[in-house]
Amino acid sequence: MRILITNDDGVYSPGIAALAQVASRFGQARVVAPDVEMSSAAHAITASRPLSYKRTDLHELDAWRVNGTPADCVNLGTSVWEKVELVLSGVNLGPNLGNAMWHSGTLSGARQASLLGVRGIALSVPAPEDSPPDFELIKPWIASVLEILITQPELKLVNVNFPAGAPRGILWTRQSVRHYDGKVVPGKDPMGRTHYWFTVVPVEGTDEDTDRWAFERGYVSMTPLRLDLTDEAQLARAKKLVSLKRISFG
């Protein structure tokens, strides 16, 4: 199995090295990641300039860096390296839970794989301010997650979040969409000029069986996702309430 590995923290992140080392047990792994951090890049695609693809010295891994976004890396990586069967994105330094999925560059790497017809799995872990995550502790859990997901080919896109510390176990979850934790905070620079930071605020009262609920209780959260964003219930309701006739011109 050919496994392409990307992220949004950049090719030199310790998370991508740990993921590649574990993935190598399951197949032939290649790292193709941004040359600089691209956190919160969402599903951006570079179309206004060419991209480069350069070999990178990374812990004796088969690694390449791209001057683009996570989605760019998946596009380019699967084009240069044919017959990729699985794309792993991460391990991200910071959780990607609930509504954060919308702007997560990590998840977008996996989602771009799914758009291309390749299975995609995004993986994230909390990143304490005072020390990096203990990837030696997390590696056995990464292996356990891959053992589960690789044997279920019907799961085309999955978002995985590891808790802080040693996990209590693994749970299947759904996306938490009850709250949006994004906030714009104004401030002043040294010259007295107003600037703005986009930050997050604590979320309370998460719903049971969601990704955030499991994460907060010390479990690994695995959330199957889909590309079709259609709200089927609202579509059916709209069709009942409003009858539209096809309009032709000419």
CYANA upper distance limits for C-alpha pairs under 8 A (distance plus 0.5 A):
  1 MET  CA     26 PHE  CA      7.76
  1 MET  CA     27 GLY  CA      5.20
  1 MET  CA     28 GLN  CA      6.52
  1 MET  CA     84 VAL  CA      7.90
  1 MET  CA     85 GLU  CA      6.75
  1 MET  CA     86 LEU  CA      8.24
  2 ARG  CA     27 GLY  CA      6.37
  2 ARG  CA     28 GLN  CA      5.40
  2 ARG  CA     29 ALA  CA      6.58
  2 ARG  CA     30 ARG  CA      8.36
  2 ARG  CA     83 LYS  CA      7.36
  2 ARG  CA     84 VAL  CA      5.30
  2 ARG  CA     85 GLU  CA      6.08
  2 ARG  CA     86 LEU  CA      7.18
  3 ILE  CA     23 ALA  CA      7.86
  3 ILE  CA     27 GLY  CA      6.95
  3 ILE  CA     28 GLN  CA      6.43
  3 ILE  CA     29 ALA  CA      5.20
  3 ILE  CA     30 ARG  CA      6.86
  3 ILE  CA     84 VAL  CA      6.45
  3 ILE  CA     85 GLU  CA      6.71
  3 ILE  CA     86 LEU  CA      5.40
  3 ILE  CA     87 VAL  CA      6.20
  3 ILE  CA     88 LEU  CA      7.71
  4 LEU  CA     29 ALA  CA      6.39
  4 LEU  CA     30 ARG  CA      5.56
  4 LEU  CA     31 VAL  CA      6.48
  4 LEU  CA     32 VAL  CA      7.36
  4 LEU  CA     74 VAL  CA      8.25
  4 LEU  CA     77 GLY  CA      7.75
  4 LEU  CA     78 THR  CA      8.10
  4 LEU  CA     84 VAL  CA      7.10
  4 LEU  CA     86 LEU  CA      6.84
  4 LEU  CA     87 VAL  CA      5.27
  4 LEU  CA     88 LEU  CA      6.81
  5 ILE  CA     16 ILE  CA      7.88
  5 ILE  CA     19 LEU  CA      8.36
  5 ILE  CA     20 ALA  CA      7.23
  5 ILE  CA     29 ALA  CA      7.60
  5 ILE  CA     30 ARG  CA      6.53
  5 ILE  CA     31 VAL  CA      5.15
  5 ILE  CA     32 VAL  CA      6.48
  5 ILE  CA     33 ALA  CA      7.85
  5 ILE  CA     87 VAL  CA      6.21
  5 ILE  CA     88 LEU  CA      5.27
  5 ILE  CA     89 SER  CA      6.19
  5 ILE  CA     90 GLY  CA      8.04
  6 THR  CA     11 VAL  CA      8.32
  6 THR  CA     16 ILE  CA      7.60
  6 THR  CA     31 VAL  CA      6.48
  6 THR  CA     32 VAL  CA      5.79
  6 THR  CA     33 ALA  CA      5.15
  6 THR  CA     34 PRO  CA      8.24
  6 THR  CA     70 PRO  CA      6.98
  6 THR  CA     73 CYS  CA      7.36
  6 THR  CA     74 VAL  CA      7.66
  6 THR  CA     87 VAL  CA      8.05
  6 THR  CA     88 LEU  CA      6.85
  6 THR  CA     89 SER  CA      5.23
  6 THR  CA     90 GLY  CA      6.83
  6 THR  CA    106 THR  CA      8.46
  6 THR  CA    109 GLY  CA      7.26
  7 ASN  CA     11 VAL  CA      7.94
  7 ASN  CA     16 ILE  CA      7.23
  7 ASN  CA     33 ALA  CA      6.30
  7 ASN  CA     34 PRO  CA      7.75
  7 ASN  CA     70 PRO  CA      6.46
  7 ASN  CA     89 SER  CA      5.34
  7 ASN  CA     90 GLY  CA      5.14
  7 ASN  CA     91 VAL  CA      7.56
  7 ASN  CA     92 ASN  CA      7.22
  7 ASN  CA    105 GLY  CA      7.85
  7 ASN  CA    106 THR  CA      5.86
  7 ASN  CA    109 GLY  CA      7.33
  8 ASP  CA     33 ALA  CA      7.82
  8 ASP  CA     34 PRO  CA      7.16
  8 ASP  CA     37 GLU  CA      6.35
  8 ASP  CA     38 MET  CA      5.27
  8 ASP  CA     39 SER  CA      5.64
  8 ASP  CA     40 SER  CA      8.29
  8 ASP  CA     41 ALA  CA      8.18
  8 ASP  CA     69 THR  CA      7.73
  8 ASP  CA     70 PRO  CA      6.18
  8 ASP  CA     90 GLY  CA      7.82
  8 ASP  CA     92 ASN  CA      7.66
  8 ASP  CA    105 GLY  CA      5.89
  8 ASP  CA    106 THR  CA      5.84
  9 ASP  CA     13 SER  CA      6.45
  9 ASP  CA     34 PRO  CA      8.08
  9 ASP  CA     36 VAL  CA      7.58
  9 ASP  CA     37 GLU  CA      4.90
  9 ASP  CA     38 MET  CA      6.42
  9 ASP  CA     39 SER  CA      6.47
  9 ASP  CA     92 ASN  CA      7.15
  9 ASP  CA     93 LEU  CA      7.69
 10 GLY  CA     33 ALA  CA      6.48
 10 GLY  CA     34 PRO  CA      5.36
 10 GLY  CA     35 ASP  CA      5.94
 10 GLY  CA     36 VAL  CA      5.24
 10 GLY  CA     37 GLU  CA      5.00
 10 GLY  CA     38 MET  CA      7.33
 11 VAL  CA     16 ILE  CA      7.52
 11 VAL  CA     31 VAL  CA      8.28
 11 VAL  CA     32 VAL  CA      7.96
 11 VAL  CA     33 ALA  CA      5.45
 11 VAL  CA     34 PRO  CA      6.24
 11 VAL  CA     35 ASP  CA      6.20
 11 VAL  CA     36 VAL  CA      7.61
 11 VAL  CA     64 TRP  CA      8.27
 11 VAL  CA     65 ARG  CA      6.78
 12 TYR  CA     16 ILE  CA      8.06
 12 TYR  CA     17 ALA  CA      8.21
 12 TYR  CA     35 ASP  CA      8.46
 12 TYR  CA     58 LEU  CA      7.80
 13 SER  CA     17 ALA  CA      7.44
 14 PRO  CA     18 ALA  CA      6.77
 15 GLY  CA     19 LEU  CA      6.72
 15 GLY  CA     90 GLY  CA      6.77
 15 GLY  CA     91 VAL  CA      5.00
 15 GLY  CA     92 ASN  CA      6.72
 15 GLY  CA     93 LEU  CA      7.38
 15 GLY  CA    135 PHE  CA      7.80
 16 ILE  CA     20 ALA  CA      6.55
 16 ILE  CA     31 VAL  CA      8.30
 16 ILE  CA     89 SER  CA      8.44
 16 ILE  CA     90 GLY  CA      6.09
 16 ILE  CA     91 VAL  CA      6.00
 16 ILE  CA     92 ASN  CA      8.22
 17 ALA  CA     21 GLN  CA      6.67
 17 ALA  CA     58 LEU  CA      8.01
 17 ALA  CA     59 HIS  CA      7.85
 18 ALA  CA     22 VAL  CA      6.95
 18 ALA  CA     91 VAL  CA      8.11
 18 ALA  CA    135 PHE  CA      6.99
 18 ALA  CA    139 LYS  CA      7.44
 19 LEU  CA     23 ALA  CA      6.50
 19 LEU  CA     90 GLY  CA      7.49
 19 LEU  CA     91 VAL  CA      6.67
 19 LEU  CA    139 LYS  CA      8.04
 19 LEU  CA    142 ILE  CA      7.91
 20 ALA  CA     24 SER  CA      6.54
 20 ALA  CA     29 ALA  CA      6.93
 20 ALA  CA     30 ARG  CA      7.95
 20 ALA  CA     31 VAL  CA      7.50
 20 ALA  CA     61 LEU  CA      8.17
 21 GLN  CA     25 ARG  CA      7.95
 21 GLN  CA     61 LEU  CA      8.50
 22 VAL  CA     26 PHE  CA      8.20
 22 VAL  CA    139 LYS  CA      7.16
 22 VAL  CA    142 ILE  CA      7.64
 22 VAL  CA    143 ALA  CA      6.76
 23 ALA  CA     27 GLY  CA      7.17
 23 ALA  CA     28 GLN  CA      8.44
 23 ALA  CA     29 ALA  CA      6.85
 23 ALA  CA    143 ALA  CA      8.14
 24 SER  CA     28 GLN  CA      6.34
 24 SER  CA     29 ALA  CA      5.84
 29 ALA  CA     62 ASP  CA      7.66
 30 ARG  CA     61 LEU  CA      7.80
 30 ARG  CA     62 ASP  CA      5.57
 30 ARG  CA     63 ALA  CA      6.31
 30 ARG  CA     64 TRP  CA      8.35
 31 VAL  CA     61 LEU  CA      7.99
 31 VAL  CA     62 ASP  CA      6.67
 31 VAL  CA     63 ALA  CA      4.90
 31 VAL  CA     64 TRP  CA      6.41
 32 VAL  CA     63 ALA  CA      6.53
 32 VAL  CA     64 TRP  CA      5.30
 32 VAL  CA     65 ARG  CA      6.17
 32 VAL  CA     66 VAL  CA      7.49
 32 VAL  CA     73 CYS  CA      6.33
 32 VAL  CA     74 VAL  CA      7.86
 32 VAL  CA     77 GLY  CA      6.59
 33 ALA  CA     64 TRP  CA      7.09
 33 ALA  CA     65 ARG  CA      5.64
 33 ALA  CA     66 VAL  CA      6.49
 33 ALA  CA     70 PRO  CA      7.06
 33 ALA  CA     73 CYS  CA      6.26
 34 PRO  CA     38 MET  CA      7.55
 34 PRO  CA     65 ARG  CA      6.03
 34 PRO  CA     66 VAL  CA      5.37
 34 PRO  CA     67 ASN  CA      6.27
 34 PRO  CA     68 GLY  CA      6.16
 34 PRO  CA     69 THR  CA      6.49
 34 PRO  CA     70 PRO  CA      6.87
 34 PRO  CA     73 CYS  CA      7.26
 35 ASP  CA     65 ARG  CA      5.59
 35 ASP  CA     66 VAL  CA      5.98
 35 ASP  CA     67 ASN  CA      6.01
 35 ASP  CA     68 GLY  CA      7.95
 36 VAL  CA     67 ASN  CA      8.02
 38 MET  CA     69 THR  CA      6.77
 38 MET  CA     70 PRO  CA      7.91
 38 MET  CA    105 GLY  CA      7.36
 39 SER  CA    104 SER  CA      7.49
 39 SER  CA    105 GLY  CA      6.20
 39 SER  CA    106 THR  CA      8.12
 40 SER  CA    103 HIS  CA      5.65
 40 SER  CA    104 SER  CA      5.36
 40 SER  CA    105 GLY  CA      5.58
 41 ALA  CA     69 THR  CA      7.40
 41 ALA  CA     70 PRO  CA      8.42
 41 ALA  CA    103 HIS  CA      6.97
 41 ALA  CA    104 SER  CA      7.09
 41 ALA  CA    105 GLY  CA      5.38
 42 ALA  CA    102 TRP  CA      7.23
 42 ALA  CA    103 HIS  CA      4.70
 42 ALA  CA    104 SER  CA      5.37
 42 ALA  CA    105 GLY  CA      4.80
 42 ALA  CA    106 THR  CA      8.26
 42 ALA  CA    107 LEU  CA      8.27
 42 ALA  CA    108 SER  CA      6.28
 43 HIS  CA     70 PRO  CA      8.27
 43 HIS  CA     71 ALA  CA      6.64
 43 HIS  CA    103 HIS  CA      7.97
 43 HIS  CA    104 SER  CA      8.40
 43 HIS  CA    105 GLY  CA      6.94
 43 HIS  CA    108 SER  CA      5.61
 43 HIS  CA    109 GLY  CA      8.08
 43 HIS  CA    112 GLN  CA      8.20
 44 ALA  CA     69 THR  CA      7.03
 44 ALA  CA     71 ALA  CA      7.21
 44 ALA  CA     72 ASP  CA      8.41
 45 ILE  CA     68 GLY  CA      8.44
 45 ILE  CA     69 THR  CA      7.16
 45 ILE  CA     71 ALA  CA      6.71
 45 ILE  CA     72 ASP  CA      6.27
 46 THR  CA     50 PRO  CA      8.46
 46 THR  CA     51 LEU  CA      8.48
 46 THR  CA     68 GLY  CA      7.12
 46 THR  CA     69 THR  CA      7.78
 46 THR  CA     72 ASP  CA      7.11
 51 LEU  CA     66 VAL  CA      7.17
 51 LEU  CA     67 ASN  CA      6.47
 51 LEU  CA     68 GLY  CA      7.19
 52 SER  CA     65 ARG  CA      8.37
 52 SER  CA     66 VAL  CA      6.01
 52 SER  CA     67 ASN  CA      6.49
 53 TYR  CA     64 TRP  CA      6.90
 53 TYR  CA     65 ARG  CA      6.34
 53 TYR  CA     66 VAL  CA      5.54
 53 TYR  CA     67 ASN  CA      8.14
 54 LYS  CA     64 TRP  CA      5.76
 54 LYS  CA     65 ARG  CA      5.82
 54 LYS  CA     66 VAL  CA      7.18
 55 ARG  CA     62 ASP  CA      8.45
 55 ARG  CA     63 ALA  CA      6.43
 55 ARG  CA     64 TRP  CA      4.80
 55 ARG  CA     65 ARG  CA      6.91
 56 THR  CA     62 ASP  CA      8.42
 56 THR  CA     63 ALA  CA      5.80
 56 THR  CA     64 TRP  CA      5.57
 56 THR  CA     65 ARG  CA      6.82
 57 ASP  CA     61 LEU  CA      7.91
 57 ASP  CA     63 ALA  CA      7.31
 58 LEU  CA     62 ASP  CA      8.11
 58 LEU  CA     63 ALA  CA      6.80
 66 VAL  CA     72 ASP  CA      8.41
 66 VAL  CA     73 CYS  CA      6.78
 68 GLY  CA     72 ASP  CA      6.17
 68 GLY  CA     73 CYS  CA      7.23
 69 THR  CA     73 CYS  CA      6.78
 69 THR  CA    105 GLY  CA      8.21
 70 PRO  CA     74 VAL  CA      6.95
 70 PRO  CA    105 GLY  CA      6.65
 70 PRO  CA    106 THR  CA      7.46
 70 PRO  CA    108 SER  CA      7.36
 70 PRO  CA    109 GLY  CA      5.43
 71 ALA  CA     75 ASN  CA      6.72
 71 ALA  CA    105 GLY  CA      8.31
 71 ALA  CA    108 SER  CA      6.69
 71 ALA  CA    109 GLY  CA      5.32
 71 ALA  CA    112 GLN  CA      6.16
 72 ASP  CA     76 LEU  CA      6.50
 73 CYS  CA     77 GLY  CA      6.09
 73 CYS  CA    109 GLY  CA      8.20
 74 VAL  CA     78 THR  CA      6.39
 74 VAL  CA     87 VAL  CA      8.29
 74 VAL  CA    109 GLY  CA      6.83
 74 VAL  CA    112 GLN  CA      7.22
 74 VAL  CA    113 ALA  CA      6.93
 75 ASN  CA     79 SER  CA      6.79
 75 ASN  CA    112 GLN  CA      8.00
 75 ASN  CA    113 ALA  CA      8.30
 76 LEU  CA     80 VAL  CA      6.63
 77 GLY  CA     81 TRP  CA      6.25
 78 THR  CA     82 GLU  CA      6.12
 78 THR  CA     83 LYS  CA      7.89
 78 THR  CA     84 VAL  CA      6.63
 84 VAL  CA    118 VAL  CA      7.79
 85 GLU  CA    118 VAL  CA      6.32
 85 GLU  CA    119 ARG  CA      7.16
 86 LEU  CA    113 ALA  CA      8.43
 86 LEU  CA    118 VAL  CA      6.41
 86 LEU  CA    119 ARG  CA      5.49
 86 LEU  CA    120 GLY  CA      6.55
 86 LEU  CA    121 ILE  CA      8.45
 87 VAL  CA    109 GLY  CA      8.46
 87 VAL  CA    110 ALA  CA      6.69
 87 VAL  CA    113 ALA  CA      6.76
 87 VAL  CA    118 VAL  CA      7.49
 87 VAL  CA    119 ARG  CA      6.65
 87 VAL  CA    120 GLY  CA      5.30
 87 VAL  CA    121 ILE  CA      6.88
 88 LEU  CA    109 GLY  CA      8.43
 88 LEU  CA    110 ALA  CA      6.88
 88 LEU  CA    120 GLY  CA      6.42
 88 LEU  CA    121 ILE  CA      5.44
 88 LEU  CA    122 ALA  CA      6.39
 88 LEU  CA    123 LEU  CA      8.02
 89 SER  CA    106 THR  CA      6.12
 89 SER  CA    107 LEU  CA      7.39
 89 SER  CA    109 GLY  CA      6.36
 89 SER  CA    110 ALA  CA      6.27
 89 SER  CA    120 GLY  CA      8.11
 89 SER  CA    121 ILE  CA      6.71
 89 SER  CA    122 ALA  CA      5.11
 89 SER  CA    123 LEU  CA      6.63
 90 GLY  CA    106 THR  CA      6.61
 90 GLY  CA    122 ALA  CA      6.54
 90 GLY  CA    123 LEU  CA      5.53
 90 GLY  CA    124 SER  CA      6.60
 91 VAL  CA    122 ALA  CA      8.05
 91 VAL  CA    123 LEU  CA      5.46
 91 VAL  CA    124 SER  CA      5.44
 91 VAL  CA    125 VAL  CA      7.18
 92 ASN  CA    106 THR  CA      7.07
 92 ASN  CA    123 LEU  CA      6.77
 92 ASN  CA    124 SER  CA      4.81
 92 ASN  CA    125 VAL  CA      6.54
 93 LEU  CA    124 SER  CA      6.86
 93 LEU  CA    125 VAL  CA      6.23
 93 LEU  CA    126 PRO  CA      6.52
 93 LEU  CA    127 ALA  CA      5.59
 93 LEU  CA    133 PRO  CA      8.35
 94 GLY  CA    124 SER  CA      6.60
 94 GLY  CA    125 VAL  CA      5.77
 94 GLY  CA    126 PRO  CA      4.79
 94 GLY  CA    127 ALA  CA      5.51
 95 PRO  CA    124 SER  CA      5.62
 95 PRO  CA    125 VAL  CA      5.67
 95 PRO  CA    126 PRO  CA      5.74
 95 PRO  CA    127 ALA  CA      8.43
 95 PRO  CA    161 ASN  CA      6.70
 95 PRO  CA    162 PHE  CA      8.19
 96 ASN  CA    100 ALA  CA      6.03
 96 ASN  CA    101 MET  CA      6.38
 96 ASN  CA    104 SER  CA      7.19
 96 ASN  CA    107 LEU  CA      8.34
 96 ASN  CA    124 SER  CA      6.80
 96 ASN  CA    161 ASN  CA      7.34
 97 LEU  CA    101 MET  CA      6.74
 97 LEU  CA    161 ASN  CA      7.93
 97 LEU  CA    175 GLN  CA      7.74
 97 LEU  CA    176 SER  CA      7.60
 97 LEU  CA    211 ASP  CA      6.71
 97 LEU  CA    212 ARG  CA      6.43
 98 GLY  CA    175 GLN  CA      5.66
 98 GLY  CA    176 SER  CA      4.73
 98 GLY  CA    177 VAL  CA      5.91
 98 GLY  CA    179 HIS  CA      8.44
 98 GLY  CA    180 TYR  CA      8.44
 98 GLY  CA    211 ASP  CA      7.29
 98 GLY  CA    212 ARG  CA      7.16
 99 ASN  CA    175 GLN  CA      8.31
 99 ASN  CA    176 SER  CA      7.45
 99 ASN  CA    177 VAL  CA      6.30
 99 ASN  CA    179 HIS  CA      7.98
 99 ASN  CA    180 TYR  CA      6.47
 99 ASN  CA    181 ASP  CA      8.22
100 ALA  CA    104 SER  CA      6.54
100 ALA  CA    180 TYR  CA      8.47
101 MET  CA    107 LEU  CA      6.99
104 SER  CA    108 SER  CA      6.75
105 GLY  CA    109 GLY  CA      6.84
106 THR  CA    110 ALA  CA      7.50
106 THR  CA    122 ALA  CA      6.65
106 THR  CA    123 LEU  CA      8.11
107 LEU  CA    111 ARG  CA      6.55
107 LEU  CA    121 ILE  CA      8.25
107 LEU  CA    122 ALA  CA      5.71
107 LEU  CA    123 LEU  CA      8.46
107 LEU  CA    159 ASN  CA      7.40
108 SER  CA    112 GLN  CA      6.36
109 GLY  CA    113 ALA  CA      7.08
109 GLY  CA    120 GLY  CA      8.24
109 GLY  CA    122 ALA  CA      8.05
110 ALA  CA    114 SER  CA      7.00
110 ALA  CA    119 ARG  CA      8.08
110 ALA  CA    120 GLY  CA      4.66
110 ALA  CA    121 ILE  CA      5.88
110 ALA  CA    122 ALA  CA      6.12
110 ALA  CA    157 LEU  CA      7.38
111 ARG  CA    115 LEU  CA      6.78
111 ARG  CA    120 GLY  CA      6.70
111 ARG  CA    157 LEU  CA      7.16
111 ARG  CA    227 LEU  CA      8.22
112 GLN  CA    116 LEU  CA      6.86
112 GLN  CA    120 GLY  CA      8.34
113 ALA  CA    117 GLY  CA      6.92
113 ALA  CA    118 VAL  CA      5.46
113 ALA  CA    119 ARG  CA      6.66
113 ALA  CA    120 GLY  CA      5.95
114 SER  CA    118 VAL  CA      5.48
114 SER  CA    119 ARG  CA      5.90
114 SER  CA    120 GLY  CA      6.17
114 SER  CA    156 LYS  CA      6.85
114 SER  CA    157 LEU  CA      6.86
114 SER  CA    227 LEU  CA      8.36
115 LEU  CA    227 LEU  CA      8.16
118 VAL  CA    156 LYS  CA      7.90
119 ARG  CA    153 PRO  CA      8.33
119 ARG  CA    155 LEU  CA      8.01
119 ARG  CA    156 LYS  CA      5.18
119 ARG  CA    157 LEU  CA      6.57
120 GLY  CA    156 LYS  CA      6.67
120 GLY  CA    157 LEU  CA      5.41
120 GLY  CA    158 VAL  CA      7.13
121 ILE  CA    157 LEU  CA      6.27
121 ILE  CA    158 VAL  CA      5.41
121 ILE  CA    159 ASN  CA      6.47
121 ILE  CA    160 VAL  CA      7.78
122 ALA  CA    158 VAL  CA      6.88
122 ALA  CA    159 ASN  CA      5.38
122 ALA  CA    160 VAL  CA      6.34
123 LEU  CA    159 ASN  CA      6.79
123 LEU  CA    160 VAL  CA      5.18
123 LEU  CA    161 ASN  CA      6.25
123 LEU  CA    162 PHE  CA      8.09
124 SER  CA    160 VAL  CA      6.85
124 SER  CA    161 ASN  CA      5.33
124 SER  CA    162 PHE  CA      6.62
125 VAL  CA    133 PRO  CA      8.01
125 VAL  CA    161 ASN  CA      6.36
125 VAL  CA    162 PHE  CA      5.37
125 VAL  CA    163 PRO  CA      6.78
125 VAL  CA    164 ALA  CA      7.61
126 PRO  CA    133 PRO  CA      7.58
126 PRO  CA    162 PHE  CA      7.86
126 PRO  CA    163 PRO  CA      7.14
126 PRO  CA    164 ALA  CA      6.39
127 ALA  CA    131 SER  CA      8.14
127 ALA  CA    132 PRO  CA      6.60
127 ALA  CA    133 PRO  CA      6.27
128 PRO  CA    132 PRO  CA      6.76
128 PRO  CA    133 PRO  CA      7.37
134 ASP  CA    138 ILE  CA      7.04
135 PHE  CA    139 LYS  CA      6.30
136 GLU  CA    140 PRO  CA      8.24
137 LEU  CA    141 TRP  CA      8.36
137 LEU  CA    165 GLY  CA      8.47
137 LEU  CA    166 ALA  CA      7.45
138 ILE  CA    142 ILE  CA      6.75
138 ILE  CA    162 PHE  CA      8.44
138 ILE  CA    166 ALA  CA      8.05
139 LYS  CA    143 ALA  CA      6.78
140 PRO  CA    144 SER  CA      6.76
141 TRP  CA    145 VAL  CA      6.64
142 ILE  CA    146 LEU  CA      6.74
143 ALA  CA    147 GLU  CA      6.58
144 SER  CA    148 ILE  CA      6.90
145 VAL  CA    149 LEU  CA      6.69
146 LEU  CA    150 ILE  CA      6.11
147 GLU  CA    151 THR  CA      7.08
148 ILE  CA    152 GLN  CA      7.46
149 LEU  CA    153 PRO  CA      7.87
149 LEU  CA    155 LEU  CA      7.78
155 LEU  CA    224 PRO  CA      7.19
156 LYS  CA    224 PRO  CA      8.39
156 LYS  CA    225 LEU  CA      8.31
156 LYS  CA    226 ARG  CA      8.18
157 LEU  CA    224 PRO  CA      6.47
157 LEU  CA    225 LEU  CA      5.88
157 LEU  CA    226 ARG  CA      6.98
158 VAL  CA    222 MET  CA      7.07
158 VAL  CA    223 THR  CA      5.96
158 VAL  CA    224 PRO  CA      4.90
158 VAL  CA    225 LEU  CA      6.15
159 ASN  CA    221 SER  CA      8.39
159 ASN  CA    222 MET  CA      6.28
159 ASN  CA    223 THR  CA      5.57
159 ASN  CA    224 PRO  CA      6.94
159 ASN  CA    225 LEU  CA      7.70
160 VAL  CA    220 VAL  CA      7.58
160 VAL  CA    221 SER  CA      5.99
160 VAL  CA    222 MET  CA      5.06
160 VAL  CA    223 THR  CA      6.88
161 ASN  CA    211 ASP  CA      8.17
161 ASN  CA    215 PHE  CA      7.54
161 ASN  CA    220 VAL  CA      6.23
161 ASN  CA    221 SER  CA      5.62
161 ASN  CA    222 MET  CA      7.25
162 PHE  CA    167 PRO  CA      7.76
162 PHE  CA    215 PHE  CA      7.43
162 PHE  CA    219 TYR  CA      7.46
162 PHE  CA    220 VAL  CA      5.15
162 PHE  CA    221 SER  CA      7.09
163 PRO  CA    167 PRO  CA      6.69
163 PRO  CA    215 PHE  CA      5.74
163 PRO  CA    216 GLU  CA      7.68
163 PRO  CA    218 GLY  CA      5.74
163 PRO  CA    219 TYR  CA      6.51
163 PRO  CA    220 VAL  CA      6.53
164 ALA  CA    218 GLY  CA      7.40
165 GLY  CA    218 GLY  CA      8.22
166 ALA  CA    218 GLY  CA      8.11
167 PRO  CA    218 GLY  CA      5.83
167 PRO  CA    219 TYR  CA      5.69
167 PRO  CA    220 VAL  CA      6.78
168 ARG  CA    218 GLY  CA      6.17
168 ARG  CA    219 TYR  CA      5.74
168 ARG  CA    220 VAL  CA      8.21
169 GLY  CA    218 GLY  CA      8.25
169 GLY  CA    219 TYR  CA      5.67
169 GLY  CA    220 VAL  CA      6.66
170 ILE  CA    219 TYR  CA      6.00
170 ILE  CA    220 VAL  CA      5.05
170 ILE  CA    221 SER  CA      6.67
170 ILE  CA    222 MET  CA      7.92
171 LEU  CA    214 ALA  CA      7.54
171 LEU  CA    219 TYR  CA      7.04
171 LEU  CA    220 VAL  CA      6.60
171 LEU  CA    221 SER  CA      5.80
171 LEU  CA    222 MET  CA      6.71
172 TRP  CA    209 ASP  CA      8.33
172 TRP  CA    221 SER  CA      6.58
172 TRP  CA    222 MET  CA      5.45
172 TRP  CA    223 THR  CA      6.52
173 THR  CA    209 ASP  CA      5.89
173 THR  CA    210 THR  CA      5.46
173 THR  CA    211 ASP  CA      5.76
173 THR  CA    214 ALA  CA      7.95
173 THR  CA    221 SER  CA      6.52
173 THR  CA    222 MET  CA      6.25
173 THR  CA    223 THR  CA      5.49
173 THR  CA    224 PRO  CA      8.29
174 ARG  CA    209 ASP  CA      7.05
174 ARG  CA    210 THR  CA      5.18
174 ARG  CA    211 ASP  CA      6.33
174 ARG  CA    223 THR  CA      5.89
174 ARG  CA    224 PRO  CA      7.87
175 GLN  CA    210 THR  CA      6.01
175 GLN  CA    211 ASP  CA      6.11
175 GLN  CA    212 ARG  CA      8.35
175 GLN  CA    223 THR  CA      7.19
176 SER  CA    206 THR  CA      7.72
176 SER  CA    207 ASP  CA      7.53
176 SER  CA    210 THR  CA      5.68
176 SER  CA    211 ASP  CA      6.53
176 SER  CA    212 ARG  CA      6.78
178 ARG  CA    206 THR  CA      7.71
178 ARG  CA    207 ASP  CA      8.10
179 HIS  CA    203 VAL  CA      7.43
181 ASP  CA    200 VAL  CA      5.66
181 ASP  CA    201 VAL  CA      5.78
181 ASP  CA    202 PRO  CA      7.29
181 ASP  CA    203 VAL  CA      6.88
182 GLY  CA    198 PHE  CA      7.49
182 GLY  CA    199 THR  CA      6.38
182 GLY  CA    200 VAL  CA      5.13
182 GLY  CA    201 VAL  CA      7.11
183 LYS  CA    198 PHE  CA      6.26
183 LYS  CA    199 THR  CA      5.79
183 LYS  CA    200 VAL  CA      6.05
183 LYS  CA    201 VAL  CA      7.31
184 VAL  CA    196 TYR  CA      7.03
184 VAL  CA    197 TRP  CA      6.20
184 VAL  CA    198 PHE  CA      5.07
184 VAL  CA    199 THR  CA      6.72
185 VAL  CA    196 TYR  CA      6.11
185 VAL  CA    197 TRP  CA      5.68
185 VAL  CA    198 PHE  CA      6.80
185 VAL  CA    199 THR  CA      7.58
186 PRO  CA    194 THR  CA      7.26
186 PRO  CA    195 HIS  CA      6.31
186 PRO  CA    196 TYR  CA      4.88
186 PRO  CA    197 TRP  CA      6.83
187 GLY  CA    194 THR  CA      6.16
187 GLY  CA    195 HIS  CA      5.87
187 GLY  CA    196 TYR  CA      6.41
187 GLY  CA    197 TRP  CA      8.06
188 LYS  CA    192 GLY  CA      5.80
188 LYS  CA    193 ARG  CA      5.85
188 LYS  CA    194 THR  CA      5.13
188 LYS  CA    195 HIS  CA      6.30
189 ASP  CA    193 ARG  CA      5.95
189 ASP  CA    194 THR  CA      7.02
189 ASP  CA    195 HIS  CA      7.26
206 THR  CA    210 THR  CA      7.97
206 THR  CA    212 ARG  CA      7.16
206 THR  CA    213 TRP  CA      6.22
207 ASP  CA    213 TRP  CA      6.85
208 GLU  CA    213 TRP  CA      6.22
208 GLU  CA    214 ALA  CA      8.33
209 ASP  CA    213 TRP  CA      6.66
209 ASP  CA    214 ALA  CA      7.06
210 THR  CA    214 ALA  CA      6.82
211 ASP  CA    215 PHE  CA      6.60
211 ASP  CA    221 SER  CA      5.92
211 ASP  CA    222 MET  CA      7.80
211 ASP  CA    223 THR  CA      7.39
212 ARG  CA    216 GLU  CA      6.52
213 TRP  CA    217 ARG  CA      6.98
214 ALA  CA    218 GLY  CA      6.98
214 ALA  CA    219 TYR  CA      5.71
214 ALA  CA    220 VAL  CA      7.43
214 ALA  CA    221 SER  CA      6.46
215 PHE  CA    219 TYR  CA      5.81
215 PHE  CA    220 VAL  CA      6.87
215 PHE  CA    221 SER  CA      6.76
230 THR  CA    235 LEU  CA      8.20
231 ASP  CA    235 LEU  CA      6.62
232 GLU  CA    236 ALA  CA      6.68
233 ALA  CA    237 ARG  CA      6.74
234 GLN  CA    238 ALA  CA      6.47
235 LEU  CA    239 LYS  CA      6.72
236 ALA  CA    240 LYS  CA      6.89
237 ARG  CA    241 LEU  CA      6.75
238 ALA  CA    242 VAL  CA      6.30
239 LYS  CA    243 SER  CA      6.73
